[in-house]
């Protein structure tokens, strides 16, 4: 978990979030992140 990550790793993780999941600590649900460029 201490290794740097690439932007492509982050976008892959966001793409695989289950849509009906609960919002995170920031209060934003998966569709918010999936709609972002």
Secondary structure, 3 states (H helix, E strand, C coil): CCCCCCHHHHHHHHHCCCCCCCCCCCCCCHHHHHHCC
